[in-house]
Amino acid sequence: MTAYRVKFDFVAHFTNGGSLSGQDFRLDIPGSDIADDALAAYLVQDMRLLMAGRVNITNKQIIAEPHKRGAIATAGLPHSTVDLAASSLSAAELVARASNHPVRVIAADGESYVLSRLVD
């Protein structure tokens, strides 16, 4: 089975000011592709970035390359990000977005949450 990694540049903007950037950063991924929102959520989770807001992903390239660590838990990763300071979504619209896949929500106070449906 082929293992894949993603090589990319990023800028993670913090809601309390400042940013963190990386060039040619590499992460193991479970398949042959990953959406930018999912990659941003994975980066935030993997690096344990508190107060992370918008994450810009550029120069993304998928590489067939052996993983550098054990299996990656991606099942609960958000598939999209909603910044409530820049969006006028209602609670019902947020819940609808989270009905199929978790959503990373950045609250107006800068705190970051994951909204997901509980599975019975």
Backbone as a chain_set.jsonl record, in Angstrom:
{"seq": "MTAYRVKFDFVAHFTNGGSLSGQDFRLDIPGSDIADDALAAYLVQDMRLLMAGRVNITNKQIIAEPHKRGAIATAGLPHSTVDLAASSLSAAELVARASNHPVRVIAADGESYVLSRLVD", "coords": {"N": [[0.845, -1.183, 0.0], [0.587, 2.182, -0.869], [2.004, 4.967, 0.778], [1.18, 8.307, 1.654], [2.222, 11.739, 1.725], [1.779, 15.204, 2.388], [3.076, 18.129, 1.046], [3.5, 21.506, 1.733], [2.963, 25.094, 1.893], [2.196, 27.376, 4.515], [0.253, 29.808, 6.327], [-0.689, 30.481, 9.472], [-3.032, 32.327, 11.048], [-3.466, 34.033, 14.049], [-6.119, 34.581, 16.345], [-5.747, 36.301, 18.408], [-3.816, 37.97, 17.566], [-0.855, 38.181, 15.521], [0.998, 35.641, 13.657], [1.907, 32.439, 12.273], [4.161, 30.891, 10.149], [5.019, 28.502, 7.605], [7.192, 26.847, 5.326], [7.419, 24.492, 2.705], [6.47, 22.492, 4.379], [5.752, 19.313, 5.753], [3.338, 16.737, 6.11], [2.039, 13.593, 7.133], [-0.566, 11.913, 5.415], [-3.739, 10.18, 5.256], [-4.638, 9.246, 2.782], [-4.639, 9.656, -0.818], [-5.168, 12.318, -1.22], [-6.129, 15.514, 0.178], [-8.366, 17.916, 1.37], [-8.068, 21.509, 1.445], [-9.264, 22.811, 3.714], [-9.545, 20.644, 5.5], [-6.856, 19.965, 5.749], [-5.879, 22.303, 6.949], [-7.249, 22.173, 9.417], [-6.177, 19.805, 10.408], [-3.471, 20.542, 10.642], [-3.666, 22.567, 12.613], [-4.625, 21.023, 14.76], [-2.589, 19.042, 14.984], [-0.314, 20.552, 15.589], [-1.149, 21.69, 17.868], [-2.223, 24.32, 18.097], [-3.312, 27.025, 19.764], [-5.944, 29.416, 19.755], [-5.96, 29.68, 17.012], [-6.89, 31.047, 13.96], [-7.85, 31.915, 10.804], [-6.347, 29.894, 8.302], [-4.071, 29.883, 5.795], [-3.393, 27.978, 2.987], [-0.963, 27.13, 0.662], [0.73, 26.198, -2.392], [0.378, 23.382, -2.35], [1.262, 20.009, -2.485], [0.958, 16.643, -3.251], [2.712, 13.822, -2.168], [4.048, 10.679, -2.873], [5.272, 8.905, -0.454], [6.946, 7.287, 2.232], [5.304, 7.148, 5.425], [6.23, 9.037, 8.325], [5.614, 8.533, 10.904], [3.333, 6.841, 13.185], [-0.063, 5.634, 12.512], [-2.517, 8.017, 11.47], [-4.992, 9.827, 13.114], [-7.72, 10.813, 11.633], [-10.416, 10.817, 11.553], [-12.231, 12.489, 12.99], [-11.677, 15.008, 12.042], [-12.35, 18.387, 11.137], [-14.076, 19.363, 8.12], [-14.452, 21.797, 7.075], [-14.142, 25.346, 7.709], [-15.588, 27.888, 9.65], [-15.681, 31.244, 10.172], [-17.033, 33.128, 12.521], [-16.922, 35.857, 12.875], [-16.736, 36.844, 10.354], [-18.906, 35.879, 9.055], [-22.414, 35.408, 8.593], [-23.902, 33.267, 9.48], [-26.616, 31.402, 10.797], [-27.425, 29.641, 13.87], [-28.828, 27.343, 13.178], [-28.008, 26.985, 10.522], [-25.283, 26.486, 10.917], [-25.444, 24.066, 12.336], [-26.619, 22.491, 10.357], [-24.528, 22.425, 8.494], [-22.743, 20.895, 9.938], [-23.907, 18.428, 10.005], [-23.118, 16.293, 8.395], [-20.314, 16.283, 8.342], [-17.662, 17.185, 10.611], [-17.227, 20.63, 11.636], [-15.008, 23.321, 11.868], [-15.25, 26.001, 14.006], [-14.749, 29.392, 14.38], [-15.122, 31.496, 16.918], [-16.559, 34.746, 17.671], [-15.051, 35.846, 19.721], [-12.592, 34.828, 19.245], [-11.986, 32.274, 20.082], [-11.684, 28.795, 19.251], [-13.684, 26.155, 18.039], [-14.917, 22.803, 17.592], [-17.574, 21.658, 15.817], [-19.745, 19.037, 15.722], [-21.777, 16.225, 14.791], [-23.229, 14.032, 17.101], [-22.815, 10.587, 17.155], [-24.981, 7.893, 17.47]], "CA": [[0.0, 0.0, 0.0], [1.359, 3.41, -0.974], [1.788, 5.975, 1.812], [1.243, 9.649, 1.08], [2.473, 12.918, 2.552], [1.48, 16.44, 1.697], [4.075, 19.186, 1.231], [2.748, 22.739, 1.504], [3.306, 26.308, 2.622], [1.024, 27.824, 5.255], [0.27, 30.906, 7.289], [-1.758, 30.355, 10.454], [-3.271, 33.619, 11.681], [-4.024, 33.861, 15.384], [-7.191, 35.534, 16.605], [-5.278, 37.27, 19.393], [-2.718, 38.7, 16.939], [0.306, 37.431, 15.072], [0.821, 34.516, 12.747], [2.978, 31.456, 12.187], [4.211, 30.413, 8.768], [5.939, 27.408, 7.3], [7.394, 26.582, 3.908], [7.773, 23.101, 2.427], [6.08, 21.711, 5.546], [5.234, 18.001, 5.347], [2.533, 15.956, 7.04], [1.495, 12.338, 6.638], [-2.013, 11.914, 5.222], [-4.199, 8.799, 5.143], [-4.98, 8.855, 1.415], [-3.899, 10.323, -1.886], [-5.57, 13.718, -1.342], [-6.725, 16.125, 1.36], [-8.884, 19.256, 1.082], [-7.354, 22.558, 2.175], [-9.867, 23.011, 5.036], [-9.179, 19.501, 6.331], [-5.425, 20.097, 6.022], [-5.727, 23.379, 7.934], [-7.705, 21.649, 10.706], [-5.187, 18.815, 10.831], [-2.294, 21.298, 11.056], [-3.992, 23.204, 13.89], [-4.7, 19.954, 15.762], [-1.3, 18.374, 15.13], [0.64, 21.457, 16.228], [-1.795, 22.169, 19.09], [-2.216, 25.776, 18.006], [-4.43, 27.677, 20.434], [-6.363, 30.705, 19.197], [-5.718, 29.701, 15.565], [-8.019, 31.485, 13.159], [-7.725, 31.57, 9.382], [-5.106, 29.236, 7.879], [-3.902, 29.915, 4.343], [-2.595, 26.874, 2.457], [-0.53, 27.357, -0.715], [1.755, 25.297, -2.942], [0.123, 22.019, -1.852], [1.704, 18.948, -3.393], [0.864, 15.305, -2.656], [3.931, 13.07, -2.454], [4.047, 9.267, -2.48], [6.472, 8.82, 0.384], [6.6, 6.578, 3.469], [4.959, 7.944, 6.604], [7.314, 9.203, 9.286], [5.125, 8.147, 12.221], [2.224, 5.895, 13.167], [-1.324, 5.978, 11.86], [-3.043, 9.335, 11.752], [-6.42, 9.848, 13.436], [-8.339, 11.91, 10.899], [-11.864, 10.591, 11.498], [-12.999, 13.606, 13.518], [-11.186, 16.304, 11.574], [-13.313, 19.221, 10.417], [-13.94, 19.449, 6.668], [-14.531, 23.205, 6.699], [-13.965, 26.315, 8.787], [-16.49, 29.032, 9.612], [-15.28, 32.34, 11.045], [-18.281, 33.823, 12.825], [-16.718, 37.301, 12.743], [-16.848, 37.185, 8.932], [-20.036, 35.141, 8.489], [-23.693, 35.668, 9.255], [-24.653, 32.011, 9.561], [-27.416, 31.179, 12.006], [-27.112, 28.39, 14.557], [-29.408, 26.25, 12.382], [-27.139, 26.78, 9.355], [-24.061, 25.826, 11.41], [-25.794, 22.679, 12.639], [-26.81, 21.811, 9.07], [-23.198, 22.171, 7.917], [-22.066, 19.865, 10.731], [-24.687, 17.189, 10.045], [-22.404, 15.214, 7.71], [-18.882, 16.331, 8.662], [-17.345, 18.205, 11.602], [-16.907, 21.975, 11.157], [-14.247, 24.134, 12.816], [-15.91, 27.293, 14.148], [-13.976, 30.404, 15.089], [-16.099, 32.384, 17.535], [-16.249, 36.178, 17.6], [-14.027, 36.174, 20.716], [-11.33, 34.235, 18.82], [-11.866, 30.872, 20.478], [-11.934, 27.859, 18.177], [-14.459, 25.002, 18.468], [-15.301, 21.847, 16.56], [-18.988, 21.33, 15.889], [-20.003, 17.788, 15.016], [-22.962, 15.471, 15.18], [-22.956, 12.857, 17.908], [-23.298, 9.358, 16.53], [-25.539, 6.961, 18.468]], "C": [[0.888, 1.243, 0.0], [0.989, 4.359, 0.156], [1.977, 7.353, 1.185], [1.534, 10.694, 2.154], [2.079, 14.128, 1.721], [2.564, 17.453, 2.062], [3.378, 20.498, 0.868], [3.383, 23.904, 2.267], [2.033, 26.725, 3.36], [1.322, 29.094, 6.038], [-0.943, 30.694, 8.184], [-1.865, 31.692, 11.173], [-3.938, 33.374, 13.031], [-5.032, 34.956, 15.681], [-6.798, 36.562, 17.66], [-4.055, 38.034, 18.883], [-1.574, 37.78, 16.545], [-0.04, 36.296, 14.129], [2.051, 33.618, 12.823], [2.984, 30.953, 10.761], [5.222, 29.282, 8.638], [6.024, 27.216, 5.801], [7.89, 25.151, 3.746], [7.519, 22.196, 3.635], [5.487, 20.402, 5.067], [4.462, 17.343, 6.47], [2.099, 14.67, 6.362], [-0.013, 12.498, 6.464], [-2.471, 10.484, 4.944], [-4.514, 8.336, 3.733], [-4.192, 9.661, 0.418], [-4.309, 11.773, -2.098], [-6.129, 14.192, -0.008], [-7.156, 17.537, 0.98], [-8.147, 20.283, 1.934], [-7.931, 22.789, 3.573], [-9.513, 21.873, 5.984], [-7.698, 19.56, 6.689], [-5.182, 21.18, 7.061], [-6.128, 22.896, 9.325], [-6.706, 20.644, 11.265], [-3.92, 19.506, 11.337], [-2.511, 21.928, 12.429], [-4.007, 22.166, 15.007], [-3.326, 19.354, 16.033], [-0.278, 19.244, 15.86], [0.096, 22.057, 17.519], [-1.768, 23.699, 19.174], [-3.47, 26.347, 18.661], [-4.708, 29.007, 19.76], [-6.053, 30.815, 17.706], [-7.0, 30.096, 14.857], [-7.867, 30.986, 11.743], [-6.36, 30.936, 9.13], [-5.085, 29.252, 6.36], [-2.957, 28.797, 3.936], [-2.24, 27.22, 1.016], [0.496, 26.3, -1.107], [1.623, 23.863, -2.44], [0.507, 21.002, -2.916], [1.63, 17.617, -2.651], [2.08, 14.5, -3.121], [3.72, 11.624, -2.008], [5.363, 9.03, -1.759], [6.084, 8.115, 1.684], [6.259, 7.542, 4.604], [6.13, 7.959, 7.571], [6.9, 8.83, 10.702], [3.937, 7.218, 12.067], [0.982, 6.431, 12.488], [-1.87, 7.311, 12.361], [-4.537, 9.227, 12.034], [-7.057, 11.052, 12.757], [-9.864, 11.823, 10.894], [-12.664, 11.798, 11.964], [-12.549, 14.968, 13.048], [-12.274, 17.091, 10.858], [-13.014, 19.258, 8.922], [-14.031, 20.881, 6.179], [-14.366, 24.062, 7.939], [-14.942, 27.462, 8.578], [-15.988, 30.044, 10.631], [-16.519, 33.184, 11.302], [-18.141, 35.337, 12.747], [-16.915, 37.755, 11.296], [-18.061, 36.536, 8.273], [-21.298, 35.463, 9.263], [-24.551, 34.408, 9.322], [-25.425, 31.935, 10.874], [-26.963, 29.867, 12.651], [-27.635, 27.196, 13.764], [-28.549, 25.947, 11.16], [-25.827, 26.105, 9.752], [-24.318, 24.351, 11.687], [-25.986, 21.887, 11.346], [-25.466, 21.496, 8.423], [-22.491, 21.026, 8.634], [-22.808, 18.539, 10.74], [-23.968, 16.017, 9.386], [-20.921, 15.13, 8.076], [-18.638, 17.402, 9.716], [-16.938, 19.534, 10.94], [-16.098, 22.671, 12.255], [-14.87, 25.526, 12.819], [-15.006, 28.21, 14.946], [-14.98, 31.426, 15.595], [-15.638, 33.837, 17.444], [-15.171, 36.579, 18.599], [-12.678, 35.537, 20.395], [-11.134, 32.793, 19.223], [-12.273, 29.979, 19.316], [-12.633, 26.63, 18.744], [-14.659, 24.055, 17.298], [-16.756, 21.479, 16.82], [-19.207, 20.067, 15.07], [-21.243, 17.111, 15.574], [-22.536, 14.275, 16.01], [-23.562, 11.652, 17.226], [-23.773, 8.418, 17.636], [-24.945, 5.604, 18.332]], "O": [[1.832, 1.337, 0.784], [-0.189, 4.54, 0.463], [2.817, 7.543, 0.305], [1.15, 10.552, 3.315], [2.054, 14.069, 0.491], [2.921, 17.61, 3.229], [2.74, 20.594, -0.18], [4.216, 23.717, 3.154], [0.925, 26.462, 2.893], [2.468, 29.405, 6.361], [-2.082, 30.721, 7.718], [-0.92, 32.138, 11.823], [-4.878, 32.586, 13.126], [-4.83, 36.114, 15.318], [-7.457, 37.593, 17.789], [-3.343, 38.668, 19.661], [-1.356, 36.735, 17.16], [-1.208, 36.028, 13.844], [3.089, 33.995, 13.367], [1.932, 30.622, 10.213], [6.139, 29.134, 9.446], [5.038, 27.402, 5.088], [8.683, 24.662, 4.551], [8.267, 21.25, 3.878], [4.78, 20.386, 4.06], [4.871, 17.38, 7.631], [1.823, 14.653, 5.162], [-0.665, 13.149, 7.28], [-1.693, 9.666, 4.455], [-4.646, 7.134, 3.505], [-3.187, 10.281, 0.766], [-3.853, 12.405, -3.051], [-6.548, 13.39, 0.827], [-6.4, 18.27, 0.342], [-7.659, 19.963, 3.018], [-7.17, 22.947, 4.528], [-9.211, 22.115, 7.153], [-7.324, 19.238, 7.817], [-4.364, 20.998, 7.963], [-5.434, 23.173, 10.303], [-6.427, 20.639, 12.464], [-3.357, 19.098, 12.353], [-1.65, 21.836, 13.304], [-3.459, 22.405, 16.084], [-2.944, 19.178, 17.19], [0.524, 18.744, 16.649], [0.78, 22.832, 18.188], [-1.351, 24.282, 20.176], [-4.574, 26.162, 18.149], [-3.792, 29.65, 19.248], [-5.9, 31.921, 17.188], [-8.066, 29.543, 15.127], [-7.767, 29.782, 11.504], [-5.347, 31.38, 9.671], [-5.975, 28.699, 5.713], [-1.855, 28.68, 4.471], [-3.121, 27.568, 0.23], [1.053, 25.605, -0.257], [2.62, 23.207, -2.141], [0.131, 21.119, -4.082], [2.172, 17.48, -1.555], [2.428, 14.496, -4.302], [3.266, 11.376, -0.891], [6.426, 8.963, -2.376], [4.982, 8.335, 2.186], [6.852, 8.613, 4.723], [6.919, 7.016, 7.629], [7.735, 8.809, 11.607], [3.572, 6.847, 10.951], [0.977, 7.541, 11.956], [-1.701, 7.675, 13.525], [-5.267, 8.598, 11.268], [-6.948, 12.177, 13.244], [-10.53, 12.666, 10.293], [-13.699, 12.1, 11.37], [-12.985, 15.984, 13.588], [-13.032, 16.532, 10.065], [-11.857, 19.194, 8.505], [-13.732, 21.168, 5.02], [-14.44, 23.575, 9.067], [-15.106, 27.951, 7.46], [-15.881, 29.735, 11.818], [-17.001, 33.876, 10.405], [-19.139, 36.036, 12.569], [-17.225, 38.92, 11.046], [-18.226, 36.634, 7.057], [-21.246, 35.756, 10.457], [-25.777, 34.476, 9.232], [-24.937, 32.355, 11.923], [-26.218, 29.089, 12.055], [-26.973, 26.161, 13.683], [-28.376, 24.783, 10.799], [-25.314, 25.258, 9.021], [-23.516, 23.492, 11.321], [-25.559, 20.736, 11.255], [-25.287, 20.414, 7.864], [-21.734, 20.275, 8.02], [-22.38, 17.606, 11.42], [-24.18, 14.867, 9.771], [-20.344, 14.043, 8.115], [-19.326, 18.422, 9.727], [-16.384, 19.554, 9.841], [-16.461, 22.615, 13.43], [-15.003, 26.158, 11.771], [-14.553, 27.867, 16.037], [-15.611, 32.135, 14.81], [-14.47, 34.114, 17.174], [-14.446, 37.546, 18.365], [-11.726, 35.676, 21.163], [-10.201, 32.145, 18.749], [-13.107, 30.359, 18.494], [-12.242, 26.115, 19.791], [-14.578, 24.466, 16.14], [-17.113, 21.043, 17.914], [-18.897, 20.023, 13.879], [-21.688, 17.398, 16.685], [-21.582, 13.58, 15.658], [-24.704, 11.7, 16.768], [-23.061, 8.179, 18.611], [-25.296, 4.698, 19.087]]}, "num_chains": 1, "name": "protein.A"}
